[in-house]
Amino acid sequence: MSPLQLEYFRQQLLQWREDLVEESKQTIENLKDEVRDVGDEAERATRETENSLELRTRDRYRKLISKIDSTLKRVDSGDYGYCVDTGEEIGLDRLSARLTAERTLDAQERWEHLQKQMGD
């Protein structure tokens, strides 16, 4: 992968991370600004369900931000774009589709199959 391509992926990862952090901040603000005194129980239940979904989404973002940070470390170390299992180069199309890809498509399928077998 050329240095220009590597920088492109770094910028994409940084932008994605920034977007997720901003959305997480917005979630916190929404929860803070929400009026808590709701007289109607149905309305309160609806709000609690919405809050629960917001918090789950925020937790997903937290995990994704962690994965992006890990990927950025791989960019800095020179390991980005190479399969963690085989050492083969990961195709640019795969990296474009999944910026945090750590495996080639074949290696990912083998890994998922192995995980499924271990879980059964």
VMD Tcl script that builds the backbone (N, CA, C; Angstrom):
set m [mol new atoms 360]
animate dup $m
set s [atomselect $m all]
$s set {name element resname resid chain x y z} {
  {N N MET 1 A 0.847 -1.165 0.000}
  {CA C MET 1 A 0.000 0.000 0.000}
  {C C MET 1 A 0.899 1.236 0.000}
  {N N SER 2 A 0.547 2.177 -0.824}
  {CA C SER 2 A 1.370 3.384 -0.925}
  {C C SER 2 A 1.135 4.286 0.288}
  {N N PRO 3 A 2.084 5.178 0.568}
  {CA C PRO 3 A 1.896 6.111 1.689}
  {C C PRO 3 A 0.637 6.983 1.509}
  {N N LEU 4 A 0.324 7.331 0.278}
  {CA C LEU 4 A -0.869 8.138 0.018}
  {C C LEU 4 A -2.143 7.360 0.369}
  {N N GLN 5 A -2.181 6.086 -0.005}
  {CA C GLN 5 A -3.329 5.243 0.328}
  {C C GLN 5 A -3.448 5.070 1.843}
  {N N LEU 6 A -2.319 4.840 2.484}
  {CA C LEU 6 A -2.308 4.671 3.937}
  {C C LEU 6 A -2.840 5.929 4.630}
  {N N GLU 7 A -2.419 7.089 4.143}
  {CA C GLU 7 A -2.897 8.344 4.730}
  {C C GLU 7 A -4.387 8.530 4.483}
  {N N TYR 8 A -4.857 8.104 3.319}
  {CA C TYR 8 A -6.279 8.165 3.020}
  {C C TYR 8 A -7.072 7.370 4.063}
  {N N PHE 9 A -6.629 6.139 4.332}
  {CA C PHE 9 A -7.327 5.302 5.307}
  {C C PHE 9 A -7.219 5.880 6.719}
  {N N ARG 10 A -6.071 6.463 7.053}
  {CA C ARG 10 A -5.914 7.098 8.361}
  {C C ARG 10 A -6.941 8.224 8.522}
  {N N GLN 11 A -7.069 9.049 7.505}
  {CA C GLN 11 A -8.015 10.166 7.562}
  {C C GLN 11 A -9.459 9.676 7.651}
  {N N GLN 12 A -9.781 8.601 6.929}
  {CA C GLN 12 A -11.121 8.027 7.000}
  {C C GLN 12 A -11.416 7.524 8.411}
  {N N LEU 13 A -10.449 6.850 9.011}
  {CA C LEU 13 A -10.611 6.340 10.374}
  {C C LEU 13 A -10.776 7.486 11.379}
  {N N LEU 14 A -9.950 8.515 11.237}
  {CA C LEU 14 A -10.034 9.651 12.146}
  {C C LEU 14 A -11.382 10.366 12.027}
  {N N GLN 15 A -11.858 10.521 10.792}
  {CA C GLN 15 A -13.144 11.175 10.588}
  {C C GLN 15 A -14.281 10.343 11.176}
  {N N TRP 16 A -14.229 9.032 10.965}
  {CA C TRP 16 A -15.243 8.125 11.501}
  {C C TRP 16 A -15.257 8.205 13.019}
  {N N ARG 17 A -14.069 8.206 13.606}
  {CA C ARG 17 A -13.952 8.286 15.067}
  {C C ARG 17 A -14.545 9.603 15.571}
  {N N GLU 18 A -14.195 10.698 14.910}
  {CA C GLU 18 A -14.709 12.011 15.303}
  {C C GLU 18 A -16.242 12.049 15.219}
  {N N ASP 19 A -16.802 11.477 14.163}
  {CA C ASP 19 A -18.257 11.439 13.999}
  {C C ASP 19 A -18.919 10.654 15.130}
  {N N LEU 20 A -18.331 9.517 15.486}
  {CA C LEU 20 A -18.887 8.700 16.571}
  {C C LEU 20 A -18.815 9.417 17.914}
  {N N VAL 21 A -17.690 10.087 18.173}
  {CA C VAL 21 A -17.538 10.825 19.429}
  {C C VAL 21 A -18.578 11.940 19.490}
  {N N GLU 22 A -18.774 12.635 18.379}
  {CA C GLU 22 A -19.752 13.724 18.346}
  {C C GLU 22 A -21.167 13.193 18.577}
  {N N GLU 23 A -21.495 12.077 17.962}
  {CA C GLU 23 A -22.818 11.478 18.172}
  {C C GLU 23 A -23.000 11.039 19.623}
  {N N SER 24 A -21.947 10.515 20.226}
  {CA C SER 24 A -22.022 10.116 21.635}
  {C C SER 24 A -22.257 11.322 22.524}
  {N N LYS 25 A -21.572 12.423 22.236}
  {CA C LYS 25 A -21.777 13.646 23.009}
  {C C LYS 25 A -23.214 14.133 22.860}
  {N N GLN 26 A -23.740 14.035 21.656}
  {CA C GLN 26 A -25.114 14.465 21.420}
  {C C GLN 26 A -26.095 13.605 22.219}
  {N N THR 27 A -25.821 12.305 22.297}
  {CA C THR 27 A -26.669 11.405 23.081}
  {C C THR 27 A -26.685 11.831 24.538}
  {N N ILE 28 A -25.521 12.139 25.077}
  {CA C ILE 28 A -25.425 12.569 26.474}
  {C C ILE 28 A -26.222 13.856 26.678}
  {N N GLU 29 A -26.073 14.791 25.756}
  {CA C GLU 29 A -26.810 16.047 25.869}
  {C C GLU 29 A -28.318 15.809 25.799}
  {N N ASN 30 A -28.742 14.929 24.901}
  {CA C ASN 30 A -30.168 14.624 24.786}
  {C C ASN 30 A -30.712 14.041 26.088}
  {N N LEU 31 A -29.947 13.153 26.703}
  {CA C LEU 31 A -30.397 12.543 27.953}
  {C C LEU 31 A -30.421 13.567 29.089}
  {N N LYS 32 A -29.471 14.498 29.089}
  {CA C LYS 32 A -29.434 15.521 30.125}
  {C C LYS 32 A -30.595 16.504 29.980}
  {N N ASP 33 A -30.901 16.868 28.747}
  {CA C ASP 33 A -31.916 17.878 28.481}
  {C C ASP 33 A -33.337 17.353 28.596}
  {N N GLU 34 A -33.489 16.059 28.590}
  {CA C GLU 34 A -34.817 15.468 28.605}
  {C C GLU 34 A -35.555 15.792 29.902}
  {N N VAL 35 A -36.813 16.082 29.756}
  {CA C VAL 35 A -37.659 16.355 30.925}
  {C C VAL 35 A -37.982 15.020 31.585}
  {N N ARG 36 A -37.698 14.910 32.875}
  {CA C ARG 36 A -37.892 13.649 33.592}
  {C C ARG 36 A -39.290 13.514 34.186}
  {N N ASP 37 A -39.952 14.617 34.446}
  {CA C ASP 37 A -41.259 14.570 35.093}
  {C C ASP 37 A -42.359 14.374 34.061}
  {N N VAL 38 A -42.665 13.139 33.811}
  {CA C VAL 38 A -43.717 12.807 32.864}
  {C C VAL 38 A -44.833 12.137 33.656}
  {N N GLY 39 A -46.034 12.710 33.568}
  {CA C GLY 39 A -47.145 12.191 34.341}
  {C C GLY 39 A -47.731 10.915 33.777}
  {N N ASP 40 A -47.753 10.807 32.476}
  {CA C ASP 40 A -48.368 9.664 31.815}
  {C C ASP 40 A -47.408 8.469 31.830}
  {N N GLU 41 A -47.861 7.338 32.336}
  {CA C GLU 41 A -46.984 6.164 32.429}
  {C C GLU 41 A -46.590 5.625 31.064}
  {N N ALA 42 A -47.479 5.696 30.109}
  {CA C ALA 42 A -47.156 5.220 28.757}
  {C C ALA 42 A -46.049 6.075 28.152}
  {N N GLU 43 A -46.131 7.387 28.344}
  {CA C GLU 43 A -45.094 8.294 27.839}
  {C C GLU 43 A -43.764 8.033 28.531}
  {N N ARG 44 A -43.820 7.793 29.840}
  {CA C ARG 44 A -42.596 7.510 30.595}
  {C C ARG 44 A -41.960 6.206 30.104}
  {N N ALA 45 A -42.785 5.182 29.864}
  {CA C ALA 45 A -42.272 3.900 29.362}
  {C C ALA 45 A -41.640 4.076 27.985}
  {N N THR 46 A -42.274 4.884 27.157}
  {CA C THR 46 A -41.720 5.152 25.821}
  {C C THR 46 A -40.365 5.822 25.942}
  {N N ARG 47 A -40.269 6.817 26.801}
  {CA C ARG 47 A -38.996 7.526 26.986}
  {C C ARG 47 A -37.918 6.610 27.559}
  {N N GLU 48 A -38.303 5.762 28.490}
  {CA C GLU 48 A -37.318 4.830 29.054}
  {C C GLU 48 A -36.813 3.857 27.999}
  {N N THR 49 A -37.708 3.403 27.127}
  {CA C THR 49 A -37.300 2.520 26.034}
  {C C THR 49 A -36.360 3.246 25.092}
  {N N GLU 50 A -36.696 4.484 24.743}
  {CA C GLU 50 A -35.842 5.280 23.862}
  {C C GLU 50 A -34.479 5.519 24.505}
  {N N ASN 51 A -34.472 5.818 25.793}
  {CA C ASN 51 A -33.206 6.034 26.509}
  {C C ASN 51 A -32.360 4.765 26.514}
  {N N SER 52 A -33.014 3.640 26.715}
  {CA C SER 52 A -32.297 2.369 26.711}
  {C C SER 52 A -31.644 2.122 25.350}
  {N N LEU 53 A -32.381 2.392 24.293}
  {CA C LEU 53 A -31.825 2.228 22.941}
  {C C LEU 53 A -30.655 3.185 22.715}
  {N N GLU 54 A -30.808 4.421 23.177}
  {CA C GLU 54 A -29.727 5.410 23.044}
  {C C GLU 54 A -28.466 4.941 23.767}
  {N N LEU 55 A -28.647 4.405 24.971}
  {CA C LEU 55 A -27.495 3.960 25.747}
  {C C LEU 55 A -26.830 2.734 25.120}
  {N N ARG 56 A -27.628 1.837 24.566}
  {CA C ARG 56 A -27.046 0.683 23.872}
  {C C ARG 56 A -26.269 1.127 22.648}
  {N N THR 57 A -26.819 2.095 21.921}
  {CA C THR 57 A -26.128 2.629 20.752}
  {C C THR 57 A -24.824 3.282 21.164}
  {N N ARG 58 A -24.873 4.026 22.249}
  {CA C ARG 58 A -23.669 4.679 22.751}
  {C C ARG 58 A -22.614 3.647 23.151}
  {N N ASP 59 A -23.035 2.549 23.752}
  {CA C ASP 59 A -22.100 1.492 24.117}
  {C C ASP 59 A -21.475 0.866 22.868}
  {N N ARG 60 A -22.294 0.672 21.829}
  {CA C ARG 60 A -21.760 0.171 20.559}
  {C C ARG 60 A -20.721 1.135 20.003}
  {N N TYR 61 A -21.013 2.432 20.074}
  {CA C TYR 61 A -20.061 3.442 19.603}
  {C C TYR 61 A -18.767 3.372 20.393}
  {N N ARG 62 A -18.881 3.190 21.712}
  {CA C ARG 62 A -17.684 3.107 22.553}
  {C C ARG 62 A -16.800 1.951 22.113}
  {N N LYS 63 A -17.422 0.813 21.858}
  {CA C LYS 63 A -16.665 -0.349 21.408}
  {C C LYS 63 A -16.061 -0.114 20.029}
  {N N LEU 64 A -16.817 0.540 19.164}
  {CA C LEU 64 A -16.328 0.825 17.815}
  {C C LEU 64 A -15.180 1.827 17.852}
  {N N ILE 65 A -15.267 2.812 18.718}
  {CA C ILE 65 A -14.178 3.785 18.864}
  {C C ILE 65 A -12.916 3.072 19.332}
  {N N SER 66 A -13.074 2.124 20.242}
  {CA C SER 66 A -11.930 1.341 20.706}
  {C C SER 66 A -11.306 0.557 19.548}
  {N N LYS 67 A -12.154 -0.018 18.706}
  {CA C LYS 67 A -11.651 -0.771 17.552}
  {C C LYS 67 A -10.961 0.159 16.550}
  {N N ILE 68 A -11.509 1.348 16.365}
  {CA C ILE 68 A -10.877 2.322 15.474}
  {C C ILE 68 A -9.520 2.726 16.038}
  {N N ASP 69 A -9.435 2.960 17.346}
  {CA C ASP 69 A -8.159 3.305 17.971}
  {C C ASP 69 A -7.129 2.198 17.764}
  {N N SER 70 A -7.573 0.964 17.915}
  {CA C SER 70 A -6.689 -0.178 17.688}
  {C C SER 70 A -6.218 -0.206 16.232}
  {N N THR 71 A -7.122 0.089 15.322}
  {CA C THR 71 A -6.774 0.099 13.905}
  {C C THR 71 A -5.792 1.225 13.603}
  {N N LEU 72 A -5.991 2.379 14.220}
  {CA C LEU 72 A -5.054 3.489 14.020}
  {C C LEU 72 A -3.656 3.130 14.523}
  {N N LYS 73 A -3.588 2.350 15.607}
  {CA C LYS 73 A -2.284 1.873 16.083}
  {C C LYS 73 A -1.634 0.963 15.046}
  {N N ARG 74 A -2.459 0.144 14.382}
  {CA C ARG 74 A -1.934 -0.729 13.336}
  {C C ARG 74 A -1.429 0.104 12.149}
  {N N VAL 75 A -2.112 1.209 11.863}
  {CA C VAL 75 A -1.655 2.108 10.803}
  {C C VAL 75 A -0.287 2.655 11.179}
  {N N ASP 76 A -0.163 3.135 12.419}
  {CA C ASP 76 A 1.100 3.724 12.878}
  {C C ASP 76 A 2.242 2.716 12.920}
  {N N SER 77 A 1.929 1.460 13.237}
  {CA C SER 77 A 2.976 0.443 13.340}
  {C C SER 77 A 3.348 -0.169 11.992}
  {N N GLY 78 A 2.549 0.132 10.966}
  {CA C GLY 78 A 2.833 -0.425 9.640}
  {C C GLY 78 A 2.152 -1.755 9.384}
  {N N ASP 79 A 1.310 -2.203 10.311}
  {CA C ASP 79 A 0.625 -3.488 10.154}
  {C C ASP 79 A -0.714 -3.368 9.441}
  {N N TYR 80 A -1.216 -2.155 9.274}
  {CA C TYR 80 A -2.527 -1.954 8.649}
  {C C TYR 80 A -2.493 -2.420 7.193}
  {N N GLY 81 A -3.531 -3.144 6.818}
  {CA C GLY 81 A -3.624 -3.630 5.449}
  {C C GLY 81 A -3.075 -5.031 5.270}
  {N N TYR 82 A -2.611 -5.622 6.371}
  {CA C TYR 82 A -2.081 -6.979 6.322}
  {C C TYR 82 A -2.872 -7.863 7.282}
  {N N CYS 83 A -3.169 -9.060 6.847}
  {CA C CYS 83 A -3.963 -10.014 7.617}
  {C C CYS 83 A -3.210 -10.430 8.883}
  {N N VAL 84 A -3.919 -10.407 10.015}
  {CA C VAL 84 A -3.298 -10.798 11.291}
  {C C VAL 84 A -3.029 -12.300 11.355}
  {N N ASP 85 A -3.737 -13.082 10.537}
  {CA C ASP 85 A -3.549 -14.532 10.553}
  {C C ASP 85 A -2.506 -15.002 9.548}
  {N N THR 86 A -2.571 -14.475 8.347}
  {CA C THR 86 A -1.731 -14.991 7.268}
  {C C THR 86 A -0.607 -14.053 6.857}
  {N N GLY 87 A -0.712 -12.785 7.203}
  {CA C GLY 87 A 0.276 -11.806 6.784}
  {C C GLY 87 A 0.070 -11.326 5.353}
  {N N GLU 88 A -0.941 -11.870 4.675}
  {CA C GLU 88 A -1.233 -11.446 3.304}
  {C C GLU 88 A -1.800 -10.037 3.305}
  {N N GLU 89 A -1.625 -9.375 2.165}
  {CA C GLU 89 A -2.182 -8.037 2.022}
  {C C GLU 89 A -3.708 -8.120 1.896}
  {N N ILE 90 A -4.394 -7.254 2.613}
  {CA C ILE 90 A -5.850 -7.162 2.515}
  {C C ILE 90 A -6.155 -6.235 1.356}
  {N N GLY 91 A -7.075 -6.628 0.508}
  {CA C GLY 91 A -7.399 -5.824 -0.666}
  {C C GLY 91 A -7.952 -4.449 -0.306}
  {N N LEU 92 A -7.675 -3.481 -1.181}
  {CA C LEU 92 A -8.152 -2.120 -0.951}
  {C C LEU 92 A -9.676 -2.044 -0.949}
  {N N ASP 93 A -10.316 -2.875 -1.765}
  {CA C ASP 93 A -11.783 -2.883 -1.782}
  {C C ASP 93 A -12.329 -3.306 -0.424}
  {N N ARG 94 A -11.718 -4.326 0.167}
  {CA C ARG 94 A -12.169 -4.793 1.492}
  {C C ARG 94 A -11.924 -3.724 2.543}
  {N N LEU 95 A -10.763 -3.093 2.496}
  {CA C LEU 95 A -10.464 -2.042 3.467}
  {C C LEU 95 A -11.397 -0.847 3.298}
  {N N SER 96 A -11.743 -0.544 2.067}
  {CA C SER 96 A -12.675 0.565 1.823}
  {C C SER 96 A -14.052 0.241 2.377}
  {N N ALA 97 A -14.457 -1.021 2.233}
  {CA C ALA 97 A -15.773 -1.441 2.718}
  {C C ALA 97 A -15.797 -1.571 4.237}
  {N N ARG 98 A -14.675 -1.998 4.804}
  {CA C ARG 98 A -14.589 -2.211 6.259}
  {C C ARG 98 A -13.234 -1.691 6.722}
  {N N LEU 99 A -13.214 -0.445 7.149}
  {CA C LEU 99 A -11.955 0.218 7.496}
  {C C LEU 99 A -11.170 -0.502 8.585}
  {N N THR 100 A -11.863 -1.220 9.453}
  {CA C THR 100 A -11.190 -1.877 10.584}
  {C C THR 100 A -10.854 -3.342 10.292}
  {N N ALA 101 A -10.938 -3.761 9.027}
  {CA C ALA 101 A -10.670 -5.162 8.679}
  {C C ALA 101 A -9.258 -5.555 9.118}
  {N N GLU 102 A -9.173 -6.712 9.776}
  {CA C GLU 102 A -7.886 -7.239 10.229}
  {C C GLU 102 A -7.481 -8.502 9.471}
  {N N ARG 103 A -8.407 -9.025 8.691}
  {CA C ARG 103 A -8.158 -10.275 7.979}
  {C C ARG 103 A -8.599 -10.155 6.532}
  {N N THR 104 A -7.973 -10.977 5.676}
  {CA C THR 104 A -8.470 -11.094 4.319}
  {C C THR 104 A -9.850 -11.733 4.385}
  {N N LEU 105 A -10.579 -11.659 3.307}
  {CA C LEU 105 A -11.931 -12.216 3.308}
  {C C LEU 105 A -11.908 -13.712 3.601}
  {N N ASP 106 A -10.988 -14.446 2.977}
  {CA C ASP 106 A -10.891 -15.884 3.231}
  {C C ASP 106 A -10.541 -16.184 4.687}
  {N N ALA 107 A -9.576 -15.454 5.227}
  {CA C ALA 107 A -9.175 -15.667 6.618}
  {C C ALA 107 A -10.316 -15.304 7.570}
  {N N GLN 108 A -11.072 -14.268 7.241}
  {CA C GLN 108 A -12.209 -13.872 8.078}
  {C C GLN 108 A -13.267 -14.967 8.084}
  {N N GLU 109 A -13.545 -15.534 6.912}
  {CA C GLU 109 A -14.532 -16.615 6.835}
  {C C GLU 109 A -14.083 -17.826 7.642}
  {N N ARG 110 A -12.789 -18.178 7.556}
  {CA C ARG 110 A -12.271 -19.295 8.352}
  {C C ARG 110 A -12.384 -18.995 9.844}
  {N N TRP 111 A -12.043 -17.774 10.242}
  {CA C TRP 111 A -12.102 -17.380 11.637}
  {C C TRP 111 A -13.537 -17.440 12.158}
  {N N GLU 112 A -14.490 -16.914 11.374}
  {CA C GLU 112 A -15.899 -16.948 11.785}
  {C C GLU 112 A -16.408 -18.385 11.874}
  {N N HIS 113 A -15.989 -19.223 10.948}
  {CA C HIS 113 A -16.394 -20.630 10.986}
  {C C HIS 113 A -15.853 -21.295 12.247}
  {N N LEU 114 A -14.607 -21.023 12.566}
  {CA C LEU 114 A -13.990 -21.584 13.775}
  {C C LEU 114 A -14.715 -21.083 15.026}
  {N N GLN 115 A -15.052 -19.794 15.057}
  {CA C GLN 115 A -15.772 -19.235 16.201}
  {C C GLN 115 A -17.132 -19.895 16.366}
  {N N LYS 116 A -17.782 -20.149 15.235}
  {CA C LYS 116 A -19.094 -20.782 15.281}
  {C C LYS 116 A -18.980 -22.209 15.821}
  {N N GLN 117 A -17.952 -22.931 15.378}
  {CA C GLN 117 A -17.736 -24.291 15.856}
  {C C GLN 117 A -17.446 -24.310 17.360}
  {N N MET 118 A -16.675 -23.369 17.828}
  {CA C MET 118 A -16.315 -23.324 19.242}
  {C C MET 118 A -17.514 -22.941 20.084}
  {N N GLY 119 A -18.437 -22.141 19.510}
  {CA C GLY 119 A -19.614 -21.721 20.248}
  {C C GLY 119 A -20.674 -22.791 20.337}
  {N N ASP 120 A -20.682 -23.737 19.424}
  {CA C ASP 120 A -21.707 -24.787 19.396}
  {C C ASP 120 A -21.420 -25.901 20.355}
}
mol reanalyze $m
mol bondsrecalc $m
mol representation Tube
mol addrep $m
